[in-house]
């Protein structure tokens, strides 16, 4: 065999579609499409999104079913940005099969995904999230009786160096320069500004500073100790099954005792909507949280709506109930419950279930740093991301794996891949055995036994090449 050299390549003018590469599709995505098609996912989202599309005129659009599949792809592949989702749809034949793209269809551009997201409102995204929860209810993977609530910080798509003062609109560096000149330094250097900044206290209060490009982003301390502009995502998780009941996005400067109100209301509504077709729906009865959510008002509010609280209580020493006597009974009742055997067991489950949802959505799911601005835009992406997490629970119930990565290295997957390769190789062997080289004539002649698979002849021909 002689070694060739690479010359300039010219694309052919015409290409037969049967000669183009094809993919049998990823096993996980194939089964996921079966699940979505069985329950009429495309018809549902088209009905929900019909009012956002023009009936007669308009540019070629991204169909709702394909748009939501692209956002689900972001969760299952761990892709953080819409540019990355668009690139993945262009690069992978298996993903194209999942999206329903034929050889003639161009994958959607990231600008088309972004425009479609801005077009469809957040309530429609929440309706899709509820649709997924209905599948959980059908599979008995969502109970709704006992939920755990916790929050985490998401890094915002905004830099600290771009913050400005709310009163004068001057940047942080301009503010420090003014302070340095006021202290007697006529021409301050960067070292002088850094030294002056280290001596100041309460340097970046959200009451004084804001980001002009993303006002919803607030200054907060991240898990690793860094100070950054961030958003606060709060989860409500079913402690019996691990299903995600509700997701809310709120300001990073809001305390836990403030944000729990919105998350509790959202969780109660989601549980009710997901069980709309259940004859005897299970209402929300119990809430489990950590000590950051404990306050007299929280205990009074939960007791007033008939929800049992299992909230870890910080050590505040001896309490004086003369000013708030109505909070004494709810606080003592919560203390008695968390010290019991069931309370300790629920606290262990809370740490396990909620931290797992954080890890899947934000660490392996790629949403720890957001690439969008504004709570509305981020919440749209976050709701479908959470829907992908719940779909993973359904898929784990059906096939034993909740993500495409879970199938890597599994024996069943290896066997299925080998069968596909053997089937493809068998077709090639049949084609090779059907033709025999004729050296004398300098052309290819059909074999007299073209309909018979001659493995030895095929092997000889392959070795000769």
VOPAGU-2260 file (C-alpha; in pm, 1 decimal, decimal comma):
REM VOPAGU-2260
SITE   aa  ch    i         X         Y         Z
SITE  UNK   A    0       0,0       0,0       0,0
SITE  UNK   A    1     148,2     330,9    -109,8
SITE  UNK   A    2     122,9     641,0     105,8
SITE  UNK   A    3     -64,2     925,2     -55,6
SITE  UNK   A    4     -22,0    1295,2      -1,7
SITE  UNK   A    5    -298,3    1533,3      89,2
SITE  UNK   A    6    -395,6    1776,4    -182,9
SITE  UNK   A    7    -656,8    2047,1    -192,9
SITE  UNK   A    8   -1002,5    1897,6    -144,0
SITE  UNK   A    9   -1296,1    2008,8    -355,3
SITE  UNK   A   10   -1648,3    1935,6    -238,4
SITE  UNK   A   11   -1863,6    1747,7    -489,3
SITE  UNK   A   12   -2140,4    1939,4    -660,2
SITE  UNK   A   13   -2404,3    1673,8    -595,1
SITE  UNK   A   14   -2425,8    1439,4    -297,8
SITE  UNK   A   15   -2658,3    1139,8    -276,0
SITE  UNK   A   16   -2847,8    1155,1      53,6
SITE  UNK   A   17   -2806,4     781,2     101,5
SITE  UNK   A   18   -2427,9     831,8     106,4
SITE  UNK   A   19   -2442,4    1081,9     392,7
SITE  UNK   A   20   -2344,6     957,8     738,8
SITE  UNK   A   21   -2631,5     844,7     956,2
SITE  UNK   A   22   -2659,1     771,5    1324,8
SITE  UNK   A   23   -2882,3     512,3    1490,1
SITE  UNK   A   24   -2931,0     767,0    1768,5
SITE  UNK   A   25   -2828,5     762,6    2131,1
SITE  UNK   A   26   -3012,6     499,2    2331,3
SITE  UNK   A   27   -3107,2     746,5    2601,9
SITE  UNK   A   28   -3235,9    1013,2    2364,9
SITE  UNK   A   29   -3425,2     755,4    2161,4
SITE  UNK   A   30   -3609,9     632,9    2471,0
SITE  UNK   A   31   -3665,2     991,2    2585,9
SITE  UNK   A   32   -3825,7    1077,1    2252,2
SITE  UNK   A   33   -4051,2     774,2    2287,1
SITE  UNK   A   34   -4159,0     900,2    2629,4
SITE  UNK   A   35   -4227,8    1250,5    2498,4
SITE  UNK   A   36   -4415,2    1127,1    2190,5
SITE  UNK   A   37   -4624,6     881,4    2389,7
SITE  UNK   A   38   -4764,9    1156,9    2610,0
SITE  UNK   A   39   -4810,3    1411,4    2329,4
SITE  UNK   A   40   -4537,8    1654,0    2429,9
SITE  UNK   A   41   -4521,1    1831,0    2093,4
SITE  UNK   A   42   -4896,4    1880,7    2070,9
SITE  UNK   A   43   -4900,2    2017,4    2425,1
SITE  UNK   A   44   -4623,5    2275,7    2373,7
SITE  UNK   A   45   -4761,3    2379,4    2033,6
SITE  UNK   A   46   -5097,2    2452,4    2195,6
SITE  UNK   A   47   -4929,6    2647,9    2476,0
SITE  UNK   A   48   -4709,9    2850,6    2238,7
SITE  UNK   A   49   -4956,5    2911,1    1956,9
SITE  UNK   A   50   -5031,1    3268,9    2064,2
SITE  UNK   A   51   -4665,2    3367,5    2036,5
SITE  UNK   A   52   -4636,1    3280,5    1666,3
SITE  UNK   A   53   -4780,0    3462,8    1365,7
SITE  UNK   A   54   -5056,9    3271,8    1187,2
SITE  UNK   A   55   -4969,2    3388,1     834,1
SITE  UNK   A   56   -4651,4    3593,2     805,2
SITE  UNK   A   57   -4313,6    3584,2     973,1
SITE  UNK   A   58   -3960,4    3453,2     942,4
SITE  UNK   A   59   -3895,0    3076,1     957,7
SITE  UNK   A   60   -3941,4    2983,5    1320,6
SITE  UNK   A   61   -3806,9    2730,5    1567,2
SITE  UNK   A   62   -4089,9    2491,9    1650,3
SITE  UNK   A   63   -4182,9    2477,0    2021,1
SITE  UNK   A   64   -4107,6    2106,1    2054,5
SITE  UNK   A   65   -3758,5    2152,1    1911,0
SITE  UNK   A   66   -3695,2    2463,6    2121,6
SITE  UNK   A   67   -3775,4    2289,7    2450,4
SITE  UNK   A   68   -3572,9    1983,9    2344,9
SITE  UNK   A   69   -3274,8    2213,9    2292,1
SITE  UNK   A   70   -3308,2    2346,8    2646,9
SITE  UNK   A   71   -3341,2    1991,2    2779,1
SITE  UNK   A   72   -3024,7    1911,0    2586,8
SITE  UNK   A   73   -2848,7    2180,3    2788,4
SITE  UNK   A   74   -2925,1    1988,6    3108,4
SITE  UNK   A   75   -2847,1    1638,2    2983,1
SITE  UNK   A   76   -2520,5    1744,4    2816,1
SITE  UNK   A   77   -2415,8    1991,8    3087,0
SITE  UNK   A   78   -2400,9    2289,1    2847,4
SITE  UNK   A   79   -2423,0    2630,2    3009,9
SITE  UNK   A   80   -2479,7    2866,5    2715,8
SITE  UNK   A   81   -2716,7    2875,6    2419,5
SITE  UNK   A   82   -2417,8    2906,9    2186,1
SITE  UNK   A   83   -2290,1    2576,8    2321,2
SITE  UNK   A   84   -2630,8    2414,5    2272,9
SITE  UNK   A   85   -2643,0    2532,6    1910,0
SITE  UNK   A   86   -2290,8    2401,6    1846,4
SITE  UNK   A   87   -2376,8    2064,6    1998,9
SITE  UNK   A   88   -2685,8    2037,2    1779,2
SITE  UNK   A   89   -2469,2    2100,3    1474,6
SITE  UNK   A   90   -2189,0    1864,9    1575,8
SITE  UNK   A   91   -2369,7    1546,5    1686,2
SITE  UNK   A   92   -2572,7    1318,5    1459,6
SITE  UNK   A   93   -2734,8    1157,7    1765,1
SITE  UNK   A   94   -2849,6    1497,3    1890,1
SITE  UNK   A   95   -2984,0    1582,8    1545,7
SITE  UNK   A   96   -3184,8    1263,7    1559,0
SITE  UNK   A   97   -3320,3    1361,2    1901,1
SITE  UNK   A   98   -3421,2    1703,5    1767,1
SITE  UNK   A   99   -3584,6    1551,9    1457,9
SITE  UNK   A  100   -3350,0    1722,9    1210,7
SITE  UNK   A  101   -3316,4    1557,6     868,6
SITE  UNK   A  102   -3017,2    1586,0     635,8
SITE  UNK   A  103   -3181,2    1883,9     466,7
SITE  UNK   A  104   -3250,9    2074,3     791,1
SITE  UNK   A  105   -2998,9    2323,4     919,8
SITE  UNK   A  106   -2956,8    2322,0    1299,9
SITE  UNK   A  107   -3090,0    2633,8    1473,8
SITE  UNK   A  108   -2855,5    2923,7    1535,6
SITE  UNK   A  109   -2799,5    3046,7    1889,4
SITE  UNK   A  110   -2967,5    3376,1    1802,1
SITE  UNK   A  111   -3281,6    3185,8    1700,2
SITE  UNK   A  112   -3283,4    3001,5    2033,8
SITE  UNK   A  113   -3238,2    3329,4    2219,6
SITE  UNK   A  114   -3512,7    3506,5    2025,9
SITE  UNK   A  115   -3754,7    3217,9    2083,3
SITE  UNK   A  116   -3680,3    3227,5    2456,0
SITE  UNK   A  117   -3755,4    3598,9    2470,1
SITE  UNK   A  118   -4072,7    3543,3    2267,7
SITE  UNK   A  119   -4224,9    3275,2    2494,8
SITE  UNK   A  120   -4322,3    3396,0    2841,6
SITE  UNK   A  121   -4217,1    3246,4    3173,4
SITE  UNK   A  122   -4563,2    3106,0    3246,8
SITE  UNK   A  123   -4540,6    2882,1    2940,0
SITE  UNK   A  124   -4204,6    2752,2    3058,1
SITE  UNK   A  125   -4363,7    2684,1    3396,1
SITE  UNK   A  126   -4647,4    2495,9    3220,7
SITE  UNK   A  127   -4388,4    2268,3    3058,0
SITE  UNK   A  128   -4231,4    2212,7    3400,2
SITE  UNK   A  129   -4576,0    2117,3    3534,3
SITE  UNK   A  130   -4629,0    1879,9    3239,3
SITE  UNK   A  131   -4314,0    1694,0    3339,2
SITE  UNK   A  132   -4437,0    1677,0    3698,0
SITE  UNK   A  133   -4757,9    1514,4    3573,8
SITE  UNK   A  134   -4543,4    1236,5    3427,9
SITE  UNK   A  135   -4384,8    1198,1    3771,8
SITE  UNK   A  136   -4727,7    1166,9    3931,5
SITE  UNK   A  137   -4824,8     898,1    3679,1
SITE  UNK   A  138   -4508,9     704,0    3764,9
SITE  UNK   A  139   -4572,9     758,6    4139,7
SITE  UNK   A  140   -4248,5     955,4    4169,1
SITE  UNK   A  141   -4404,4    1268,2    4318,0
SITE  UNK   A  142   -4588,6    1252,5    4650,7
SITE  UNK   A  143   -4594,5    1615,3    4763,3
SITE  UNK   A  144   -4654,7    1550,7    5131,8
SITE  UNK   A  145   -4308,5    1629,0    5270,6
SITE  UNK   A  146   -4071,7    1874,0    5100,8
SITE  UNK   A  147   -3733,2    2017,2    5186,3
SITE  UNK   A  148   -3630,4    2372,9    5100,6
SITE  UNK   A  149   -3281,6    2512,4    5055,9
SITE  UNK   A  150   -3105,1    2773,4    4842,2
SITE  UNK   A  151   -2777,5    2817,5    4654,7
SITE  UNK   A  152   -2599,7    3102,7    4477,4
SITE  UNK   A  153   -2565,1    3127,7    4098,1
SITE  UNK   A  154   -2287,7    3342,1    3957,2
SITE  UNK   A  155   -2436,5    3627,4    3752,1
SITE  UNK   A  156   -2336,0    3728,6    3402,4
SITE  UNK   A  157   -2194,7    4057,4    3529,3
SITE  UNK   A  158   -1856,1    4168,5    3659,2
SITE  UNK   A  159   -1785,0    4341,0    3988,1
SITE  UNK   A  160   -1567,1    4597,0    3810,1
SITE  UNK   A  161   -1872,6    4728,9    3624,8
SITE  UNK   A  162   -2077,8    4825,8    3932,7
SITE  UNK   A  163   -2171,4    5192,5    3977,3
SITE  UNK   A  164   -2305,5    5400,6    4263,9
SITE  UNK   A  165   -2680,7    5441,9    4273,0
SITE  UNK   A  166   -2664,5    5811,8    4361,8
SITE  UNK   A  167   -2385,3    5947,1    4137,9
SITE  UNK   A  168   -2350,5    5667,1    3875,1
SITE  UNK   A  169   -1970,3    5678,5    3912,8
SITE  UNK   A  170   -1769,1    5359,4    3885,3
SITE  UNK   A  171   -1591,0    5194,9    4176,5
SITE  UNK   A  172   -1250,4    5312,1    4058,8
SITE  UNK   A  173   -1373,6    5669,4    4016,3
SITE  UNK   A  174   -1520,5    5655,9    4366,2
SITE  UNK   A  175   -1189,1    5538,6    4514,5
SITE  UNK   A  176    -999,3    5805,5    4321,6
SITE  UNK   A  177   -1223,9    6072,3    4473,0
SITE  UNK   A  178   -1163,4    5935,0    4822,3
SITE  UNK   A  179    -787,7    5930,5    4764,1
SITE  UNK   A  180    -782,0    6291,2    4647,8
SITE  UNK   A  181    -993,9    6392,8    4944,9
SITE  UNK   A  182    -739,3    6228,8    5177,2
SITE  UNK   A  183    -451,2    6432,0    5027,4
SITE  UNK   A  184    -319,5    6205,2    4747,6
SITE  UNK   A  185    -319,2    6423,0    4434,7
SITE  UNK   A  186    -228,2    6154,7    4177,6
SITE  UNK   A  187    -315,8    5817,0    4331,8
SITE  UNK   A  188    -171,0    5501,4    4177,9
SITE  UNK   A  189    -340,7    5162,3    4159,6
SITE  UNK   A  190    -147,1    5056,1    4468,9
SITE  UNK   A  191    -274,1    5359,9    4655,5
SITE  UNK   A  192    -632,5    5278,4    4554,7
SITE  UNK   A  193    -592,0    4914,5    4658,7
SITE  UNK   A  194    -447,3    5016,7    4994,5
SITE  UNK   A  195    -730,3    5261,6    5052,0
SITE  UNK   A  196    -987,9    5001,6    4952,5
SITE  UNK   A  197    -854,1    4747,9    5202,9
SITE  UNK   A  198    -897,0    4991,9    5490,5
SITE  UNK   A  199   -1260,2    5070,0    5409,3
SITE  UNK   A  200   -1551,8    4889,6    5574,5
SITE  UNK   A  201   -1878,0    4780,7    5405,8
SITE  UNK   A  202   -1725,8    4838,9    5067,4
SITE  UNK   A  203   -1996,2    4697,1    4840,7
SITE  UNK   A  204   -2340,2    4733,5    4990,9
SITE  UNK   A  205   -2629,8    4654,5    4759,7
SITE  UNK   A  206   -2805,3    4967,2    4889,3
SITE  UNK   A  207   -2524,8    5181,2    4746,7
SITE  UNK   A  208   -2397,9    4987,5    4443,1
SITE  UNK   A  209   -2570,9    4828,7    4143,4
SITE  UNK   A  210   -2481,5    4682,1    3807,4
SITE  UNK   A  211   -2621,4    4891,0    3519,2
SITE  UNK   A  212   -2635,6    4592,8    3283,4
SITE  UNK   A  213   -2811,0    4350,6    3519,4
SITE  UNK   A  214   -2988,0    4527,8    3807,3
SITE  UNK   A  215   -3123,1    4193,5    3934,1
SITE  UNK   A  216   -2769,2    4074,5    4013,1
SITE  UNK   A  217   -2670,3    4144,3    4372,9
SITE  UNK   A  218   -2336,8    4140,4    4552,9
SITE  UNK   A  219   -2306,6    3820,7    4755,5
SITE  UNK   A  220   -2052,2    3579,7    4898,5
SITE  UNK   A  221   -2024,4    3256,2    4702,7
SITE  UNK   A  222   -1973,4    2905,0    4842,0
SITE  UNK   A  223   -1596,6    2926,8    4788,8
SITE  UNK   A  224   -1568,7    3256,7    4976,8
SITE  UNK   A  225   -1542,9    3487,7    4674,3
SITE  UNK   A  226   -1750,4    3803,7    4652,3
SITE  UNK   A  227   -1939,8    3819,0    4324,7
SITE  UNK   A  228   -2259,5    3940,9    4164,9
SITE  UNK   A  229   -2503,5    3654,1    4200,5
SITE  UNK   A  230   -2861,8    3531,1    4200,5
SITE  UNK   A  231   -3029,9    3310,5    4460,0
SITE  UNK   A  232   -3196,4    2989,7    4339,3
SITE  UNK   A  233   -3420,7    2814,2    4590,6
SITE  UNK   A  234   -3539,6    2453,9    4554,8
SITE  UNK   A  235   -3834,0    2267,9    4701,7
SITE  UNK   A  236   -3768,4    1892,4    4679,4
SITE  UNK   A  237   -3996,1    1598,5    4754,4
SITE  UNK   A  238   -3809,4    1412,7    5029,7
SITE  UNK   A  239   -3982,3    1082,2    4955,5
SITE  UNK   A  240   -3875,5    1057,6    4589,9
SITE  UNK   A  241   -3616,9    1332,8    4529,8
SITE  UNK   A  242   -3835,2    1502,1    4265,6
SITE  UNK   A  243   -3801,1    1875,7    4221,1
SITE  UNK   A  244   -4130,8    2034,2    4323,1
SITE  UNK   A  245   -4059,8    2405,6    4271,1
SITE  UNK   A  246   -3777,7    2638,8    4169,4
SITE  UNK   A  247   -3768,9    3010,9    4243,3
SITE  UNK   A  248   -3509,1    3273,0    4155,1
SITE  UNK   A  249   -3470,6    3568,3    4389,8
SITE  UNK   A  250   -3223,8    3837,0    4484,3
SITE  UNK   A  251   -2898,0    3719,3    4635,6
SITE  UNK   A  252   -2930,9    3982,1    4910,3
SITE  UNK   A  253   -3262,4    3838,8    5034,1
SITE  UNK   A  254   -3254,7    3638,7    5356,8
SITE  UNK   A  255   -3381,3    3282,3    5382,8
SITE  UNK   A  256   -3666,2    3381,7    5613,2
SITE  UNK   A  257   -3789,9    3616,3    5338,2
SITE  UNK   A  258   -3751,3    3391,5    5033,2
SITE  UNK   A  259   -3916,2    3087,6    5193,7
SITE  UNK   A  260   -4257,2    3252,0    5155,5
SITE  UNK   A  261   -4245,5    3261,8    4774,9
SITE  UNK   A  262   -4096,2    2913,1    4748,4
SITE  UNK   A  263   -4357,3    2760,5    4978,8
SITE  UNK   A  264   -4642,1    2918,0    4780,9
SITE  UNK   A  265   -4488,1    2800,3    4452,6
SITE  UNK   A  266   -4443,4    2445,9    4588,2
SITE  UNK   A  267   -4804,3    2424,4    4709,0
SITE  UNK   A  268   -4933,6    2545,9    4371,7
SITE  UNK   A  269   -4711,4    2308,4    4175,4
SITE  UNK   A  270   -4823,2    2010,0    4382,5
SITE  UNK   A  271   -5185,5    2102,0    4322,9
SITE  UNK   A  272   -5138,6    2153,3    3947,3
SITE  UNK   A  273   -4939,8    1832,9    3901,1
SITE  UNK   A  274   -5217,9    1629,8    4068,3
SITE  UNK   A  275   -5503,7    1797,1    3879,0
SITE  UNK   A  276   -5617,6    1462,0    3734,4
SITE  UNK   A  277   -5570,9    1262,9    4056,6
SITE  UNK   A  278   -5902,0    1171,6    4228,9
SITE  UNK   A  279   -5759,6    1224,1    4578,7
SITE  UNK   A  280   -5464,3    1466,6    4557,0
SITE  UNK   A  281   -5206,6    1478,8    4834,7
SITE  UNK   A  282   -5163,3    1834,5    4971,8
SITE  UNK   A  283   -4845,1    1978,7    5115,2
SITE  UNK   A  284   -4821,8    1896,4    5485,6
SITE  UNK   A  285   -4458,7    1919,5    5602,1
SITE  UNK   A  286   -4158,6    2145,7    5533,7
SITE  UNK   A  287   -3800,8    2066,8    5635,6
SITE  UNK   A  288   -3528,8    2335,8    5624,7
SITE  UNK   A  289   -3201,3    2427,8    5790,4
SITE  UNK   A  290   -3143,6    2681,0    6068,7
SITE  UNK   A  291   -3110,7    2974,0    5828,1
SITE  UNK   A  292   -3487,9    2968,3    5779,4
SITE  UNK   A  293   -3576,8    2971,3    6148,9
SITE  UNK   A  294   -3754,6    3277,2    6284,9
SITE  UNK   A  295   -4055,8    3345,7    6501,3
SITE  UNK   A  296   -4251,8    3481,4    6205,2
SITE  UNK   A  297   -4171,9    3175,1    5991,1
SITE  UNK   A  298   -4297,4    2941,8    6264,0
SITE  UNK   A  299   -4615,8    3146,5    6307,8
SITE  UNK   A  300   -4685,7    3160,8    5932,6
SITE  UNK   A  301   -4637,0    2786,5    5876,9
SITE  UNK   A  302   -4854,3    2704,1    6177,2
SITE  UNK   A  303   -5126,1    2940,9    6052,6
SITE  UNK   A  304   -5157,2    2759,0    5716,1
SITE  UNK   A  305   -5153,2    2415,1    5878,7
SITE  UNK   A  306   -4806,3    2302,2    5766,5
SITE  UNK   A  307   -4589,2    2109,7    6012,4
SITE  UNK   A  308   -4240,4    2257,0    6034,4
SITE  UNK   A  309   -3913,1    2073,0    6085,3
SITE  UNK   A  310   -3677,3    2371,6    6089,3
SITE  UNK   A  311   -3339,7    2338,7    6259,1
SITE  UNK   A  312   -3323,1    2589,1    6544,4
SITE  UNK   A  313   -3007,9    2789,7    6614,2
SITE  UNK   A  314   -2887,8    2826,8    6970,5
SITE  UNK   A  315   -3034,5    3157,8    7088,1
SITE  UNK   A  316   -3011,9    3088,2    7459,1
SITE  UNK   A  317   -3303,0    3148,3    7696,8
SITE  UNK   A  318   -3598,9    3305,2    7513,3
SITE  UNK   A  319   -3823,3    3587,7    7635,9
SITE  UNK   A  320   -4179,9    3545,3    7505,1
SITE  UNK   A  321   -4334,0    3851,0    7665,7
SITE  UNK   A  322   -4317,2    4053,7    7342,1
SITE  UNK   A  323   -4422,0    3772,8    7103,9
SITE  UNK   A  324   -4635,6    3528,4    7304,2
SITE  UNK   A  325   -4811,2    3396,9    6989,3
SITE  UNK   A  326   -4480,6    3252,4    6862,0
SITE  UNK   A  327   -4406,3    3044,0    7173,3
SITE  UNK   A  328   -4627,9    2745,9    7092,8
SITE  UNK   A  329   -4518,3    2712,6    6724,1
SITE  UNK   A  330   -4149,7    2741,8    6818,1
SITE  UNK   A  331   -4176,4    2482,2    7096,1
SITE  UNK   A  332   -4374,3    2248,4    6870,7
SITE  UNK   A  333   -4107,9    2274,3    6599,6
SITE  UNK   A  334   -3833,9    2212,0    6859,1
SITE  UNK   A  335   -4009,4    1900,2    6984,2
SITE  UNK   A  336   -4048,7    1761,2    6631,0
SITE  UNK   A  337   -3687,8    1813,2    6517,2
SITE  UNK   A  338   -3557,1    1639,3    6829,3
SITE  UNK   A  339   -3761,6    1327,9    6764,0
SITE  UNK   A  340   -3651,1    1023,4    6568,6
SITE  UNK   A  341   -3850,6    1116,1    6259,0
SITE  UNK   A  342   -3723,4    1473,5    6268,5
SITE  UNK   A  343   -3359,7    1360,3    6269,5
SITE  UNK   A  344   -3428,4    1121,3    5981,6
SITE  UNK   A  345   -3595,3    1395,0    5776,8
SITE  UNK   A  346   -3300,5    1626,4    5838,0
SITE  UNK   A  347   -3062,1    1366,2    5696,0
SITE  UNK   A  348   -3284,9    1319,4    5391,5
SITE  UNK   A  349   -3301,6    1694,4    5338,8
SITE  UNK   A  350   -2926,4    1721,9    5307,2
SITE  UNK   A  351   -2911,1    1427,3    5070,9
SITE  UNK   A  352   -3202,1    1509,3    4839,0
SITE  UNK   A  353   -3156,1    1884,9    4805,5
SITE  UNK   A  354   -2779,1    1878,7    4762,5
SITE  UNK   A  355   -2824,8    1616,6    4492,4
SITE  UNK   A  356   -3055,1    1847,8    4296,9
SITE  UNK   A  357   -2800,6    2130,2    4330,9
SITE  UNK   A  358   -2522,2    1905,4    4201,9
SITE  UNK   A  359   -2721,1    1781,0    3901,9
SITE  UNK   A  360   -2857,1    2119,7    3794,2
SITE  UNK   A  361   -2563,9    2350,0    3860,7
SITE  UNK   A  362   -2243,5    2146,6    3877,9
SITE  UNK   A  363   -2279,6    1867,1    3622,3
SITE  UNK   A  364   -2573,5    2048,3    3460,6
SITE  UNK   A  365   -2363,5    2354,7    3384,3
SITE  UNK   A  366   -2584,8    2628,5    3531,7
SITE  UNK   A  367   -2364,5    2737,1    3822,3
SITE  UNK   A  368   -2274,2    3045,1    3618,1
SITE  UNK   A  369   -2557,0    3199,1    3420,6
SITE  UNK   A  370   -2507,6    3340,8    3070,9
SITE  UNK   A  371   -2834,2    3536,9    3077,2
SITE  UNK   A  372   -2935,2    3859,6    3247,3
SITE  UNK   A  373   -3252,9    3939,1    3433,5
SITE  UNK   A  374   -3450,8    3709,0    3660,2
SITE  UNK   A  375   -3715,9    3644,5    3394,0
SITE  UNK   A  376   -3469,2    3517,2    3133,4
SITE  UNK   A  377   -3275,1    3307,2    3383,4
SITE  UNK   A  378   -3591,8    3157,2    3533,1
SITE  UNK   A  379   -3710,7    3041,8    3188,4
SITE  UNK   A  380   -3392,1    2844,4    3137,2
SITE  UNK   A  381   -3392,5    2726,4    3497,9
SITE  UNK   A  382   -3746,9    2585,0    3482,9
SITE  UNK   A  383   -3669,4    2368,3    3179,0
SITE  UNK   A  384   -3338,8    2270,8    3339,2
SITE  UNK   A  385   -3534,7    2151,7    3642,8
SITE  UNK   A  386   -3778,5    1976,1    3408,9
SITE  UNK   A  387   -3482,9    1785,7    3263,5
SITE  UNK   A  388   -3385,5    1679,1    3614,9
SITE  UNK   A  389   -3737,0    1541,7    3672,4
SITE  UNK   A  390   -3737,4    1370,8    3332,4
SITE  UNK   A  391   -3415,0    1204,4    3441,1
SITE  UNK   A  392   -3603,7    1053,3    3736,5
SITE  UNK   A  393   -3866,5     914,6    3500,6
SITE  UNK   A  394   -3600,5     773,5    3268,4
SITE  UNK   A  395   -3418,5     615,1    3562,0
SITE  UNK   A  396   -3747,7     453,0    3657,2
SITE  UNK   A  397   -3794,5     321,0    3300,4
SITE  UNK   A  398   -3446,4     218,2    3184,5
SITE  UNK   A  399   -3232,7     247,8    3497,5
SITE  UNK   A  400   -3037,5     559,9    3392,3
SITE  UNK   A  401   -3128,8     925,9    3425,2
SITE  UNK   A  402   -2868,1    1088,9    3200,2
SITE  UNK   A  403   -2685,6     995,1    2877,9
SITE  UNK   A  404   -2359,7     990,6    3072,7
SITE  UNK   A  405   -2499,4     717,5    3295,3
SITE  UNK   A  406   -2500,2     477,7    3002,0
SITE  UNK   A  407   -2127,2     513,1    2937,4
SITE  UNK   A  408   -1947,1     188,3    2999,9
SITE  UNK   A  409   -2263,8      -2,2    3085,1
SITE  UNK   A  410   -2257,4    -361,2    2949,2
SITE  UNK   A  411   -2598,1    -330,6    2783,6
SITE  UNK   A  412   -2485,4     -19,3    2599,5
SITE  UNK   A  413   -2162,2    -182,6    2488,2
SITE  UNK   A  414   -2352,9    -483,3    2355,9
SITE  UNK   A  415   -2602,3    -264,3    2171,8
SITE  UNK   A  416   -2317,5     -65,4    2014,6
SITE  UNK   A  417   -2141,1    -384,6    1905,3
SITE  UNK   A  418   -2462,6    -512,9    1746,4
SITE  UNK   A  419   -2496,8    -191,3    1548,4
SITE  UNK   A  420   -2133,8    -215,2    1433,0
SITE  UNK   A  421   -2171,9    -580,6    1338,2
SITE  UNK   A  422   -2490,8    -505,4    1146,3
SITE  UNK   A  423   -2313,7    -226,6     956,7
SITE  UNK   A  424   -2010,3    -446,6     889,9
SITE  UNK   A  425   -2236,8    -725,7     763,2
SITE  UNK   A  426   -2390,1    -494,8     504,7
SITE  UNK   A  427   -2043,7    -394,1     386,0
SITE  UNK   A  428   -1936,3    -757,2     358,6
SITE  UNK   A  429   -2239,6    -834,3     145,8
SITE  UNK   A  430   -2153,7    -543,5     -82,9
SITE  UNK   A  431   -1789,3    -653,1    -106,5
SITE  UNK   A  432   -1879,4   -1013,0    -184,1
SITE  UNK   A  433   -2111,3    -896,3    -460,4
SITE  UNK   A  434   -1822,3    -752,0    -659,7
SITE  UNK   A  435   -1491,5    -913,5    -759,3
SITE  UNK   A  436   -1196,7    -727,9    -907,5
SITE  UNK   A  437   -1097,8    -824,1   -1257,9
SITE  UNK   A  438    -733,8    -728,8   -1304,6
SITE  UNK   A  439    -726,3    -827,0   -1668,7
SITE  UNK   A  440   -1015,9    -609,6   -1774,9
SITE  UNK   A  441    -923,6    -329,1   -1538,7
SITE  UNK   A  442   -1280,4    -293,4   -1415,8
SITE  UNK   A  443   -1523,5    -435,6   -1159,1
SITE  UNK   A  444   -1729,8    -737,9   -1258,3
SITE  UNK   A  445   -2027,7    -875,5   -1068,4
SITE  UNK   A  446   -1971,2   -1204,9    -896,3
SITE  UNK   A  447   -2171,3   -1501,6   -1023,1
SITE  UNK   A  448   -2264,6   -1572,0    -658,0
SITE  UNK   A  449   -2366,2   -1214,2    -582,1
SITE  UNK   A  450   -2657,6   -1322,9    -363,6
SITE  UNK   A  451   -2441,5   -1547,5    -146,6
SITE  UNK   A  452   -2235,1   -1398,1     136,1
SITE  UNK   A  453   -1881,2   -1536,0      91,4
SITE  UNK   A  454   -1697,9   -1447,7     406,8
SITE  UNK   A  455   -1367,0   -1593,8     290,0
SITE  UNK   A  456   -1375,6   -1393,3     -31,0
SITE  UNK   A  457   -1462,6   -1082,1     158,1
SITE  UNK   A  458   -1174,5   -1141,0     397,3
SITE  UNK   A  459    -928,8   -1196,9     112,5
SITE  UNK   A  460   -1044,8    -880,2     -59,3
SITE  UNK   A  461   -1018,6    -675,3     257,1
SITE  UNK   A  462    -667,7    -802,9     326,8
SITE  UNK   A  463    -561,6    -737,8     -29,5
SITE  UNK   A  464    -663,0    -374,4      -1,6
